[in-house]
């Protein structure tokens, strides 16, 4: 079932002015967001694109347990400087397991010493439950055909290419680790194949 366009407006932010466009998945009722810049101009070069899965703790509460919030902010800065690009903000918290289960996974990491992968598995999930089909449809609606993908995650690229997206380049968006997210980032590198230094 195709995703539905809902509304769009200008959005001034601390990182520049963007367009915000809301889509709704009729199957789940979830509302997904595209934050874009410069797409009303002719698109002659591959566009910077970040597919960012919602992270309430990192994006809204500035949690130090992950690099999500800083990655989102860095992306807004990069797109504003480039003058053209899009963030596809998908409502699939906790790599697709939802907020309640994500916090339960945090507890398992703190109390039982599990890493982020084993905590998800312990709760009965795959390490990553995300789906990128909605993001692919949103990108088509916005007229973006060739992209430079802002990610450290090669699995994300594979997931997007499965929907026929043309990705010409991976652009790393690495954040300096802190004492709270170091193990999380190490797990992403060693067990999930993320390209991190």
N, CA, C and O atoms as a DFTB+ gen file, in Angstrom:
788 C
 N C O
     1  1       0.849      -1.189       0.000
     2  2       0.000       0.000       0.000
     3  2       0.891       1.248       0.000
     4  3       1.740       1.391       0.879
     5  1       0.711       2.153      -0.972
     6  2       1.615       3.308      -1.069
     7  2       1.454       4.290       0.080
     8  3       0.363       4.471       0.620
     9  1       2.556       4.912       0.436
    10  2       2.547       5.933       1.473
    11  2       1.795       7.155       0.947
    12  3       1.791       7.416      -0.256
    13  1       1.163       7.897       1.849
    14  2       0.341       9.029       1.449
    15  2       0.988      10.345       1.860
    16  3       1.419      10.503       3.002
    17  1       1.055      11.295       0.915
    18  2       1.509      12.647       1.216
    19  2       0.441      13.333       2.060
    20  3      -0.748      13.232       1.758
    21  1       0.864      14.039       3.133
    22  2      -0.109      14.682       4.031
    23  2      -0.011      16.203       3.966
    24  3      -1.000      16.871       3.666
    25  1       1.161      16.755       4.242
    26  2       1.279      18.217       4.309
    27  2       2.735      18.627       4.193
    28  3       3.642      17.836       4.453
    29  1       2.947      19.886       3.794
    30  2       4.309      20.412       3.729
    31  2       4.321      21.879       4.114
    32  3       3.331      22.587       3.934
    33  1       5.467      22.338       4.654
    34  2       5.593      23.729       5.076
    35  2       7.069      24.074       5.178
    36  3       7.917      23.182       5.195
    37  1       7.382      25.365       5.245
    38  2       8.731      25.828       5.551
    39  2       9.010      25.606       7.034
    40  3       8.103      25.692       7.862
    41  1      10.273      25.318       7.368
    42  2      10.645      25.119       8.765
    43  2      12.003      25.762       9.033
    44  3      13.032      25.202       8.657
    45  1      12.022      26.938       9.683
    46  2      13.314      27.496      10.090
    47  2      13.860      26.703      11.269
    48  3      13.120      26.378      12.198
    49  1      15.165      26.388      11.234
    50  2      15.787      25.626      12.316
    51  2      17.089      26.315      12.720
    52  3      17.518      27.276      12.081
    53  1      17.704      25.819      13.776
    54  2      18.992      26.352      14.218
    55  2      20.083      26.102      13.190
    56  3      21.156      26.701      13.273
    57  1      19.829      25.228      12.222
    58  2      20.830      24.856      11.223
    59  2      20.488      25.378       9.833
    60  3      21.142      25.005       8.858
    61  1      19.475      26.235       9.724
    62  2      19.068      26.764       8.435
    63  2      17.596      26.509       8.181
    64  3      16.922      25.852       8.974
    65  1      17.104      27.030       7.071
    66  2      15.685      26.850       6.723
    67  2      15.524      25.641       5.819
    68  3      16.275      25.448       4.863
    69  1      14.521      24.831       6.146
    70  2      14.233      23.612       5.399
    71  2      12.744      23.583       5.034
    72  3      11.959      24.397       5.521
    73  1      12.376      22.649       4.186
    74  2      10.978      22.284       3.985
    75  2      10.719      21.028       4.805
    76  3      11.535      20.106       4.813
    77  1       9.588      20.994       5.493
    78  2       9.196      19.784       6.209
    79  2       7.958      19.214       5.524
    80  3       6.967      19.915       5.316
    81  1       8.032      17.937       5.181
    82  2       6.940      17.262       4.478
    83  2       6.569      16.019       5.277
    84  3       7.429      15.217       5.641
    85  1       5.278      15.875       5.540
    86  2       4.790      14.746       6.336
    87  2       4.075      13.746       5.423
    88  3       3.278      14.118       4.561
    89  1       4.384      12.475       5.640
    90  2       3.747      11.373       4.927
    91  2       3.133      10.436       5.967
    92  3       3.574      10.397       7.115
    93  1       2.112       9.683       5.555
    94  2       1.518       8.699       6.465
    95  2       1.476       7.338       5.790
    96  3       1.082       7.204       4.631
    97  1       1.891       6.342       6.544
    98  2       1.791       4.959       6.089
    99  2       0.382       4.474       6.404
   100  3       0.053       4.301       7.578
   101  1      -0.468       4.248       5.394
   102  2      -1.859       3.858       5.672
   103  2      -1.981       2.502       6.347
   104  3      -2.993       2.204       6.980
   105  1      -0.943       1.682       6.211
   106  2      -0.983       0.350       6.818
   107  2      -0.795       0.414       8.326
   108  3      -1.475      -0.292       9.071
   109  1       0.137       1.269       8.782
   110  2       0.460       1.334      10.213
   111  2      -0.065       2.592      10.900
   112  3      -0.166       2.636      12.126
   113  1      -0.400       3.617      10.106
   114  2      -0.814       4.900      10.672
   115  2       0.361       5.776      11.070
   116  3       0.158       6.919      11.481
   117  1       1.595       5.268      10.959
   118  2       2.774       6.038      11.338
   119  2       2.963       7.231      10.401
   120  3       2.749       7.132       9.193
   121  1       3.364       8.352      10.981
   122  2       3.669       9.547      10.205
   123  2       5.190       9.680      10.099
   124  3       5.889       9.723      11.111
   125  1       5.686       9.742       8.882
   126  2       7.114       9.893       8.610
   127  2       7.349      11.290       8.050
   128  3       6.436      11.912       7.507
   129  1       8.591      11.782       8.187
   130  2       8.886      13.169       7.845
   131  2      10.080      13.234       6.900
   132  3      11.055      12.498       7.053
   133  1       9.984      14.129       5.921
   134  2      11.146      14.483       5.093
   135  2      11.507      15.922       5.404
   136  3      10.659      16.811       5.329
   137  1      12.758      16.152       5.753
   138  2      13.283      17.494       5.969
   139  2      14.224      17.754       4.796
   140  3      15.269      17.114       4.679
   141  1      13.852      18.694       3.930
   142  2      14.603      18.864       2.685
   143  2      14.994      20.311       2.456
   144  3      14.432      21.236       3.043
   145  1      15.981      20.475       1.581
   146  2      16.463      21.804       1.215
   147  2      16.878      21.779      -0.250
   148  3      17.545      20.848      -0.703
   149  1      16.477      22.806      -0.980
   150  2      16.944      22.980      -2.349
   151  2      16.352      22.055      -3.372
   152  3      16.859      21.990      -4.492
   153  1      15.294      21.330      -3.041
   154  2      14.712      20.397      -4.009
   155  2      13.761      21.084      -4.979
   156  3      13.287      20.465      -5.932
   157  1      13.479      22.379      -4.734
   158  2      12.662      23.139      -5.684
   159  2      13.533      23.682      -6.819
   160  3      13.014      24.221      -7.797
   161  1      14.853      23.541      -6.691
   162  2      15.783      23.917      -7.756
   163  2      16.019      22.698      -8.651
   164  3      15.758      21.568      -8.236
   165  1      16.504      22.915      -9.862
   166  2      16.827      21.755     -10.716
   167  2      17.837      20.833     -10.025
   168  3      18.844      21.303      -9.495
   169  1      17.572      19.539     -10.031
   170  2      18.458      18.560      -9.404
   171  2      19.371      18.011     -10.491
   172  3      18.964      17.170     -11.294
   173  1      20.609      18.494     -10.508
   174  2      21.550      18.097     -11.558
   175  2      22.623      17.150     -11.057
   176  3      23.242      16.438     -11.848
   177  1      22.850      17.135      -9.753
   178  2      23.875      16.283      -9.156
   179  2      23.224      15.317      -8.171
   180  3      22.102      15.564      -7.728
   181  1      23.907      14.211      -7.815
   182  2      23.358      13.331      -6.777
   183  2      23.130      14.116      -5.480
   184  3      23.951      14.950      -5.099
   185  1      22.030      13.845      -4.823
   186  2      21.587      14.603      -3.656
   187  2      22.046      13.912      -2.372
   188  3      21.978      12.688      -2.260
   189  1      22.515      14.708      -1.401
   190  2      22.814      14.173      -0.075
   191  2      21.524      13.696       0.580
   192  3      20.555      14.449       0.673
   193  1      21.515      12.453       1.029
   194  2      20.329      11.877       1.664
   195  2      20.754      11.146       2.931
   196  3      21.701      10.360       2.923
   197  1      20.041      11.417       4.016
   198  2      20.192      10.598       5.224
   199  2      18.851       9.972       5.542
   200  3      17.836      10.664       5.619
   201  1      18.845       8.658       5.728
   202  2      17.662       7.957       6.216
   203  2      17.890       7.754       7.702
   204  3      18.728       6.951       8.113
   205  1      17.129       8.494       8.507
   206  2      17.351       8.539       9.950
   207  2      16.143       7.932      10.662
   208  3      15.025       8.437      10.549
   209  1      16.378       6.857      11.389
   210  2      15.294       6.246      12.161
   211  2      15.136       6.988      13.481
   212  3      16.113       7.325      14.150
   213  1      13.896       7.230      13.830
   214  2      13.583       7.982      15.050
   215  2      14.333       7.427      16.256
   216  3      14.426       6.215      16.454
   217  1      14.865       8.354      17.057
   218  2      15.512       7.998      18.322
   219  2      15.106       9.061      19.330
   220  3      15.783      10.080      19.467
   221  1      14.014       8.833      20.029
   222  2      13.510       9.835      20.968
   223  2      14.572      10.207      21.998
   224  3      14.768      11.386      22.294
   225  1      15.252       9.211      22.539
   226  2      16.227       9.482      23.592
   227  2      17.400      10.316      23.073
   228  3      17.867      11.224      23.762
   229  1      17.873      10.015      21.875
   230  2      19.000      10.743      21.316
   231  2      18.616      12.040      20.635
   232  3      19.278      13.060      20.825
   233  1      17.545      12.015      19.836
   234  2      17.149      13.183      19.047
   235  2      16.516      14.269      19.907
   236  3      16.790      15.453      19.710
   237  1      15.675      13.879      20.853
   238  2      14.934      14.869      21.643
   239  2      15.553      15.136      23.009
   240  3      15.532      16.269      23.488
   241  1      16.110      14.089      23.648
   242  2      16.591      14.232      25.021
   243  2      18.116      14.296      25.130
   244  3      18.658      14.316      26.235
   245  1      18.810      14.328      23.982
   246  2      20.270      14.448      23.957
   247  2      20.971      13.346      24.750
   248  3      21.962      13.602      25.434
   249  1      20.452      12.118      24.656
   250  2      21.085      10.984      25.328
   251  2      22.519      10.813      24.843
   252  3      22.821      11.024      23.669
   253  1      23.400      10.427      25.769
   254  2      24.781      10.142      25.423
   255  2      25.017       8.657      25.142
   256  3      26.150       8.249      24.886
   257  1      23.943       7.837      25.187
   258  2      24.086       6.397      24.978
   259  2      24.217       6.014      23.499
   260  3      24.529       4.868      23.177
   261  1      23.975       6.986      22.597
   262  2      24.070       6.705      21.166
   263  2      24.539       7.957      20.437
   264  3      24.662       9.027      21.034
   265  1      24.797       7.812      19.144
   266  2      25.256       8.940      18.338
   267  2      24.156       9.515      17.455
   268  3      24.440      10.294      16.545
   269  1      22.898       9.140      17.711
   270  2      21.783       9.505      16.832
   271  2      21.543      11.014      16.754
   272  3      21.481      11.581      15.663
   273  1      21.411      11.657      17.905
   274  2      21.154      13.090      17.915
   275  2      22.259      13.885      17.237
   276  3      21.968      14.706      16.367
   277  1      23.528      13.666      17.608
   278  2      24.609      14.375      16.930
   279  2      24.680      14.099      15.426
   280  3      25.018      14.991      14.649
   281  1      24.361      12.857      15.009
   282  2      24.350      12.549      13.574
   283  2      23.265      13.362      12.860
   284  3      23.489      13.885      11.768
   285  1      22.103      13.460      13.479
   286  2      20.993      14.220      12.883
   287  2      21.379      15.686      12.744
   288  3      21.159      16.288      11.693
   289  1      21.946      16.256      13.780
   290  2      22.346      17.666      13.735
   291  2      23.461      17.899      12.715
   292  3      23.431      18.881      11.972
   293  1      24.440      16.999      12.679
   294  2      25.529      17.121      11.706
   295  2      24.991      17.055      10.285
   296  3      25.479      17.758       9.400
   297  1      23.985      16.211      10.064
   298  2      23.380      16.094       8.738
   299  2      22.685      17.388       8.343
   300  3      22.827      17.846       7.210
   301  1      21.930      17.986       9.271
   302  2      21.270      19.255       8.960
   303  2      22.302      20.312       8.562
   304  3      22.090      21.068       7.614
   305  1      23.411      20.361       9.286
   306  2      24.471      21.321       8.966
   307  2      25.041      21.054       7.572
   308  3      25.206      21.985       6.783
   309  1      25.340      19.797       7.265
   310  2      25.923      19.452       5.968
   311  2      24.986      19.799       4.818
   312  3      25.415      20.352       3.805
   313  1      23.700      19.472       4.978
   314  2      22.735      19.751       3.909
   315  2      22.548      21.251       3.745
   316  3      22.438      21.743       2.621
   317  1      22.510      21.982       4.853
   318  2      22.370      23.433       4.755
   319  2      23.566      24.038       4.020
   320  3      23.398      24.923       3.182
   321  1      24.773      23.561       4.333
   322  2      25.976      24.061       3.670
   323  2      25.993      23.693       2.190
   324  3      26.422      24.486       1.352
   325  1      25.525      22.482       1.872
   326  2      25.499      22.043       0.468
   327  2      24.413      22.763      -0.323
   328  3      24.522      22.902      -1.542
   329  1      23.359      23.224       0.367
   330  2      22.258      23.911      -0.305
   331  2      21.218      22.990      -0.886
   332  3      20.211      23.449      -1.425
   333  1      21.447      21.685      -0.785
   334  2      20.493      20.726      -1.339
   335  2      20.663      19.379      -0.645
   336  3      21.784      18.907      -0.458
   337  1      19.547      18.764      -0.263
   338  2      19.601      17.453       0.362
   339  2      18.310      17.157       1.098
   340  3      17.399      17.983       1.154
   341  1      18.253      15.950       1.665
   342  2      17.026      15.539       2.355
   343  2      17.345      14.563       3.484
   344  3      18.209      13.695       3.356
   345  1      16.629      14.728       4.585
   346  2      16.633      13.766       5.684
   347  2      15.283      13.060       5.664
   348  3      14.241      13.703       5.792
   349  1      15.299      11.758       5.507
   350  2      14.075      10.957       5.594
   351  2      14.006      10.426       7.021
   352  3      14.758       9.528       7.398
   353  1      13.097      10.989       7.805
   354  2      13.006      10.674       9.233
   355  2      11.888       9.651       9.417
   356  3      10.703       9.980       9.349
   357  1      12.294       8.406       9.652
   358  2      11.337       7.298       9.725
   359  2      11.025       6.955      11.170
   360  3      11.920       6.880      12.012
   361  1       9.747       6.748      11.444
   362  2       9.289       6.466      12.801
   363  2       9.434       4.973      13.092
   364  3       8.453       4.230      13.113
   365  1      10.662       4.557      13.313
   366  2      10.943       3.154      13.655
   367  2      12.008       3.123      14.745
   368  3      13.166       2.765      14.531
   369  1      11.549       3.517      15.912
   370  2      12.380       3.669      17.121
   371  2      13.114       2.378      17.469
   372  3      12.592       1.278      17.290
   373  1      14.335       2.541      17.971
   374  2      15.075       1.391      18.498
   375  2      15.388       0.332      17.461
   376  3      15.239      -0.861      17.726
   377  1      15.826       0.761      16.268
   378  2      16.046      -0.158      15.143
   379  2      14.812      -1.005      14.871
   380  3      14.907      -2.178      14.512
   381  1      13.639      -0.375      15.053
   382  2      12.388      -1.010      14.666
   383  2      11.677      -1.785      15.753
   384  3      10.649      -2.403      15.477
   385  1      12.190      -1.780      17.008
   386  2      11.531      -2.567      18.057
   387  2      10.607      -1.713      18.933
   388  3       9.890      -2.249      19.777
   389  1      10.619      -0.407      18.740
   390  2       9.739       0.475      19.502
   391  2      10.399       0.981      20.775
   392  3      11.367       0.407      21.274
   393  1       9.846       2.073      21.282
   394  2      10.442       2.738      22.440
   395  2      10.426       1.865      23.693
   396  3      11.429       1.780      24.402
   397  1       9.294       1.216      23.968
   398  2       9.182       0.394      25.177
   399  2      10.255      -0.700      25.186
   400  3      10.932      -0.902      26.194
   401  1      10.406      -1.399      24.064
   402  2      11.392      -2.471      23.994
   403  2      12.816      -1.930      23.972
   404  3      13.731      -2.577      24.482
   405  1      13.010      -0.758      23.392
   406  2      14.337      -0.143      23.400
   407  2      14.793       0.140      24.834
   408  3      15.947      -0.114      25.180
   409  1      13.895       0.661      25.664
   410  2      14.253       0.946      27.053
   411  2      14.477      -0.358      27.823
   412  3      15.347      -0.430      28.691
   413  1      13.689      -1.386      27.501
   414  2      13.927      -2.707      28.112
   415  2      15.305      -3.233      27.706
   416  3      15.994      -3.856      28.514
   417  1      15.706      -2.984      26.453
   418  2      17.035      -3.398      25.993
   419  2      18.119      -2.620      26.730
   420  3      19.155      -3.185      27.082
   421  1      17.891      -1.326      26.968
   422  2      18.837      -0.533      27.765
   423  2      19.055      -1.181      29.132
   424  3      20.184      -1.292      29.610
   425  1      17.957      -1.604      29.747
   426  2      18.047      -2.204      31.083
   427  2      18.873      -3.497      31.048
   428  3      19.683      -3.754      31.940
   429  1      18.655      -4.299      30.010
   430  2      19.438      -5.525      29.865
   431  2      20.919      -5.215      29.685
   432  3      21.774      -5.944      30.188
   433  1      21.221      -4.144      28.975
   434  2      22.616      -3.755      28.782
   435  2      23.241      -3.314      30.108
   436  3      24.392      -3.640      30.397
   437  1      22.476      -2.574      30.907
   438  2      22.995      -2.066      32.179
   439  2      23.110      -3.152      33.236
   440  3      24.112      -3.233      33.947
   441  1      22.072      -3.994      33.339
   442  2      22.013      -4.941      34.453
   443  2      22.638      -6.297      34.146
   444  3      23.151      -6.963      35.046
   445  1      22.598      -6.714      32.868
   446  2      23.104      -8.044      32.530
   447  2      24.338      -7.997      31.639
   448  3      24.899      -9.036      31.288
   449  1      24.758      -6.790      31.274
   450  2      25.979      -6.648      30.486
   451  2      25.853      -7.028      29.026
   452  3      26.864      -7.191      28.343
   453  1      24.612      -7.175      28.525
   454  2      24.438      -7.517      27.111
   455  2      24.785      -6.311      26.251
   456  3      24.647      -5.169      26.689
   457  1      25.237      -6.568      25.020
   458  2      25.420      -5.452      24.115
   459  2      24.104      -5.183      23.377
   460  3      23.122      -5.893      23.594
   461  1      24.073      -4.176      22.519
   462  2      22.828      -3.771      21.868
   463  2      22.249      -4.870      20.977
   464  3      21.028      -4.984      20.860
   465  1      23.096      -5.671      20.353
   466  2      22.629      -6.767      19.500
   467  2      21.999      -7.864      20.344
   468  3      20.874      -8.286      20.079
   469  1      22.727      -8.332      21.367
   470  2      22.224      -9.427      22.201
   471  2      20.991      -9.021      23.004
   472  3      20.127      -9.857      23.273
   473  1      20.900      -7.756      23.387
   474  2      19.711      -7.295      24.109
   475  2      18.477      -7.406      23.232
   476  3      17.431      -7.856      23.701
   477  1      18.574      -7.006      21.967
   478  2      17.427      -7.136      21.057
   479  2      17.050      -8.596      20.867
   480  3      15.869      -8.944      20.891
   481  1      18.054      -9.453      20.678
   482  2      17.795     -10.881      20.488
   483  2      17.148     -11.472      21.741
   484  3      16.208     -12.259      21.633
   485  1      17.635     -11.105      22.921
   486  2      17.072     -11.581      24.186
   487  2      15.587     -11.237      24.294
   488  3      14.811     -11.996      24.875
   489  1      15.198     -10.100      23.737
   490  2      13.792      -9.668      23.781
   491  2      12.946     -10.299      22.673
   492  3      11.748     -10.032      22.578
   493  1      13.564     -11.129      21.841
   494  2      12.813     -11.835      20.807
   495  2      12.812     -11.154      19.444
   496  3      11.981     -11.470      18.594
   497  1      13.733     -10.226      19.231
   498  2      13.797      -9.504      17.966
   499  2      15.089      -9.835      17.231
   500  3      16.031     -10.383      17.804
   501  1      15.109      -9.488      15.948
   502  2      16.362      -9.510      15.198
   503  2      17.195      -8.317      15.658
   504  3      16.648      -7.380      16.240
   505  1      18.490      -8.329      15.412
   506  2      19.303      -7.166      15.798
   507  2      18.806      -5.860      15.185
   508  3      18.948      -4.794      15.784
   509  1      18.217      -5.946      13.981
   510  2      17.700      -4.760      13.305
   511  2      16.397      -5.124      12.608
   512  3      16.387      -5.940      11.686
   513  1      15.299      -4.520      13.048
   514  2      13.965      -4.830      12.519
   515  2      13.470      -3.773      11.520
   516  3      12.308      -3.808      11.115
   517  1      14.329      -2.846      11.125
   518  2      13.864      -1.726      10.307
   519  2      13.552      -2.136       8.870
   520  3      14.091      -3.110       8.344
   521  1      12.660      -1.355       8.254
   522  2      12.301      -1.509       6.845
   523  2      12.395      -0.127       6.201
   524  3      11.995       0.872       6.799
   525  1      12.926      -0.074       4.978
   526  2      13.162       1.214       4.340
   527  2      12.215       1.495       3.173
   528  3      12.456       2.412       2.387
   529  1      11.148       0.719       3.056
   530  2      10.208       0.913       1.953
   531  2       9.549       2.279       1.947
   532  3       9.402       2.893       0.890
   533  1       9.148       2.764       3.121
   534  2       8.519       4.090       3.198
   535  2       9.502       5.175       2.775
   536  3       9.128       6.113       2.071
   537  1      10.756       5.051       3.200
   538  2      11.770       6.028       2.817
   539  2      11.962       6.073       1.314
   540  3      12.137       7.149       0.742
   541  1      11.932       4.911       0.665
   542  2      12.077       4.860      -0.789
   543  2      10.924       5.588      -1.476
   544  3      11.138       6.319      -2.443
   545  1       9.707       5.392      -0.980
   546  2       8.551       6.076      -1.567
   547  2       8.605       7.583      -1.338
   548  3       8.256       8.361      -2.226
   549  1       9.040       7.995      -0.156
   550  2       9.154       9.425       0.153
   551  2      10.167      10.082      -0.780
   552  3       9.924      11.171      -1.300
   553  1      11.306       9.417      -0.989
   554  2      12.348       9.941      -1.864
   555  2      11.838      10.117      -3.288
   556  3      12.152      11.114      -3.938
   557  1      11.050       9.156      -3.781
   558  2      10.480       9.278      -5.128
   559  2       9.532      10.465      -5.214
   560  3       9.556      11.210      -6.194
   561  1       8.692      10.648      -4.189
   562  2       7.746      11.770      -4.167
   563  2       8.483      13.108      -4.254
   564  3       7.995      14.047      -4.883
   565  1       9.646      13.195      -3.628
   566  2      10.424      14.434      -3.602
   567  2      11.254      14.637      -4.868
   568  3      11.875      15.686      -5.037
   569  1      11.272      13.651      -5.750
   570  2      11.980      13.790      -7.019
   571  2      13.468      13.523      -6.955
   572  3      14.211      13.941      -7.843
   573  1      13.921      12.826      -5.906
   574  2      15.344      12.502      -5.772
   575  2      15.576      11.121      -6.381
   576  3      15.007      10.132      -5.921
   577  1      16.411      11.056      -7.414
   578  2      16.648       9.788      -8.104
   579  2      18.052       9.230      -7.860
   580  3      18.237       8.018      -7.748
   581  1      19.033      10.125      -7.779
   582  2      20.404       9.680      -7.512
   583  2      20.857      10.331      -6.210
   584  3      20.633      11.521      -5.987
   585  1      21.498       9.537      -5.351
   586  2      21.822      10.067      -4.023
   587  2      23.240       9.715      -3.590
   588  3      23.857       8.754      -4.051
   589  1      23.712      10.551      -2.678
   590  2      24.914      10.280      -1.900
   591  2      24.416      10.028      -0.481
   592  3      23.927      10.944       0.180
   593  1      24.539       8.806      -0.022
   594  2      23.910       8.390       1.225
   595  2      24.802       8.697       2.421
   596  3      25.941       8.236       2.492
   597  1      24.273       9.484       3.361
   598  2      24.977       9.824       4.595
   599  2      24.763       8.703       5.603
   600  3      23.732       8.654       6.274
   601  1      25.729       7.810       5.708
   602  2      25.593       6.680       6.629
   603  2      26.946       6.025       6.872
   604  3      27.866       6.151       6.064
   605  1      27.051       5.329       7.988
   606  2      28.188       4.453       8.278
   607  2      27.781       2.985       8.161
   608  3      28.596       2.086       8.366
   609  1      26.507       2.755       7.830
   610  2      25.895       1.432       7.925
   611  2      25.712       0.812       6.535
   612  3      24.796       1.210       5.816
   613  1      26.550      -0.145       6.136
   614  2      26.397      -0.750       4.812
   615  2      25.098      -1.520       4.640
   616  3      24.605      -1.652       3.520
   617  1      24.531      -2.034       5.736
   618  2      23.255      -2.752       5.652
   619  2      22.131      -1.812       5.246
   620  3      21.209      -2.213       4.536
   621  1      22.202      -0.574       5.691
   622  2      21.192       0.416       5.306
   623  2      21.232       0.639       3.800
   624  3      20.193       0.730       3.146
   625  1      22.440       0.723       3.262
   626  2      22.567       0.910       1.809
   627  2      21.941      -0.263       1.063
   628  3      21.200      -0.065       0.101
   629  1      22.236      -1.478       1.502
   630  2      21.666      -2.671       0.870
   631  2      20.144      -2.644       0.965
   632  3      19.448      -2.964       0.002
   633  1      19.627      -2.253       2.150
   634  2      18.182      -2.194       2.351
   635  2      17.510      -1.192       1.434
   636  3      16.404      -1.438       0.952
   637  1      18.159      -0.073       1.186
   638  2      17.598       0.946       0.295
   639  2      17.711       0.521      -1.167
   640  3      16.782       0.721      -1.950
   641  1      18.847      -0.062      -1.531
   642  2      19.029      -0.501      -2.918
   643  2      18.050      -1.610      -3.283
   644  3      17.718      -1.783      -4.455
   645  1      17.589      -2.360      -2.290
   646  2      16.591      -3.400      -2.547
   647  2      15.283      -2.810      -3.069
   648  3      14.491      -3.509      -3.702
   649  1      15.058      -1.524      -2.801
   650  2      13.863      -0.845      -3.301
   651  2      14.148      -0.052      -4.577
   652  3      13.357       0.808      -4.964
   653  1      15.267      -0.337      -5.223
   654  2      15.568       0.271      -6.508
   655  2      16.183       1.651      -6.444
   656  3      16.183       2.367      -7.445
   657  1      16.709       2.048      -5.293
   658  2      17.314       3.369      -5.180
   659  2      18.738       3.344      -5.734
   660  3      19.474       2.377      -5.541
   661  1      19.109       4.409      -6.417
   662  2      20.448       4.509      -6.985
   663  2      21.339       5.313      -6.053
   664  3      21.208       6.531      -5.941
   665  1      22.241       4.617      -5.391
   666  2      23.160       5.243      -4.441
   667  2      24.542       5.257      -5.072
   668  3      25.129       4.203      -5.317
   669  1      25.060       6.447      -5.334
   670  2      26.332       6.579      -6.014
   671  2      27.522       6.605      -5.061
   672  3      28.659       6.355      -5.461
   673  1      27.241       6.914      -3.779
   674  2      28.351       7.108      -2.856
   675  2      27.848       6.997      -1.430
   676  3      26.711       7.366      -1.134
   677  1      28.691       6.491      -0.552
   678  2      28.427       6.546       0.885
   679  2      29.251       7.687       1.462
   680  3      30.454       7.770       1.218
   681  1      28.611       8.568       2.227
   682  2      29.303       9.668       2.881
   683  2      29.284       9.376       4.377
   684  3      28.211       9.371       4.981
   685  1      30.442       9.133       4.994
   686  2      30.454       8.818       6.429
   687  2      30.022      10.018       7.261
   688  3      30.263      11.169       6.899
   689  1      29.380       9.720       8.381
   690  2      28.939      10.770       9.303
   691  2      29.245      10.289      10.722
   692  3      28.360       9.900      11.483
   693  1      30.528      10.333      11.035
   694  2      31.024       9.746      12.271
   695  2      31.121      10.793      13.373
   696  3      31.599      11.906      13.156
   697  1      30.660      10.414      14.555
   698  2      30.659      11.278      15.732
   699  2      31.695      10.746      16.727
   700  3      31.816       9.535      16.914
   701  1      32.428      11.641      17.354
   702  2      33.425      11.230      18.344
   703  2      32.736      10.518      19.512
   704  3      31.792      11.064      20.084
   705  1      33.182       9.316      19.877
   706  2      32.542       8.585      20.969
   707  2      32.749       9.266      22.321
   708  3      33.681      10.048      22.508
   709  1      31.851       8.945      23.261
   710  2      31.997       9.393      24.643
   711  2      32.004       8.162      25.549
   712  3      31.892       7.037      25.061
   713  1      32.132       8.362      26.846
   714  2      32.235       7.227      27.772
   715  2      30.965       6.375      27.813
   716  3      31.017       5.207      28.199
   717  1      29.830       6.947      27.418
   718  2      28.562       6.218      27.495
   719  2      28.241       5.456      26.216
   720  3      27.591       4.411      26.273
   721  1      28.683       5.957      25.056
   722  2      28.306       5.288      23.810
   723  2      29.460       4.505      23.180
   724  3      29.297       3.925      22.107
   725  1      30.613       4.485      23.830
   726  2      31.776       3.821      23.234
   727  2      31.481       2.345      22.944
   728  3      31.755       1.868      21.842
   729  1      30.927       1.623      23.916
   730  2      30.657       0.188      23.706
   731  2      29.600      -0.020      22.626
   732  3      29.691      -0.952      21.827
   733  1      28.598       0.852      22.609
   734  2      27.540       0.782      21.596
   735  2      28.131       0.938      20.195
   736  3      27.800       0.170      19.293
   737  1      29.000       1.924      20.011
   738  2      29.610       2.157      18.704
   739  2      30.560       1.020      18.338
   740  3      30.639       0.619      17.177
   741  1      31.278       0.507      19.330
   742  2      32.181      -0.635      19.098
   743  2      31.377      -1.856      18.628
   744  3      31.811      -2.583      17.734
   745  1      30.203      -2.074      19.237
   746  2      29.341      -3.186      18.828
   747  2      28.842      -2.975      17.407
   748  3      28.807      -3.916      16.614
   749  1      28.453      -1.740      17.080
   750  2      27.983      -1.463      15.717
   751  2      29.091      -1.758      14.701
   752  3      28.823      -2.283      13.620
   753  1      30.315      -1.425      15.048
   754  2      31.436      -1.664      14.140
   755  2      31.735      -3.161      14.021
   756  3      31.845      -3.688      12.914
   757  1      31.866      -3.845      15.164
   758  2      32.335      -5.230      15.166
   759  2      31.258      -6.253      14.839
   760  3      31.556      -7.286      14.240
   761  1      30.014      -5.988      15.219
   762  2      28.962      -6.982      15.029
   763  2      27.944      -6.619      13.952
   764  3      27.215      -7.485      13.467
   765  1      27.892      -5.331      13.576
   766  2      26.896      -4.909      12.582
   767  2      27.541      -4.326      11.330
   768  3      26.844      -3.897      10.411
   769  1      28.877      -4.311      11.295
   770  2      29.577      -3.931      10.075
   771  2      29.642      -2.440       9.770
   772  3      29.969      -2.053       8.648
   773  1      29.335      -1.597      10.757
   774  2      29.387      -0.161      10.504
   775  2      30.822       0.280      10.239
   776  3      31.761      -0.206      10.869
   777  1      30.976       1.203       9.301
   778  2      32.295       1.703       8.929
   779  2      32.670       2.841       9.887
   780  3      32.364       4.007       9.639
   781  1      33.332       2.478      10.974
   782  2      33.732       3.436      12.002
   783  2      35.222       3.284      12.281
   784  3      35.762       2.181      12.196
   785  1      35.874       4.368      12.607
   786  2      37.300       4.329      12.927
   787  2      37.495       3.982      14.390
   788  3      38.630       3.899      14.859
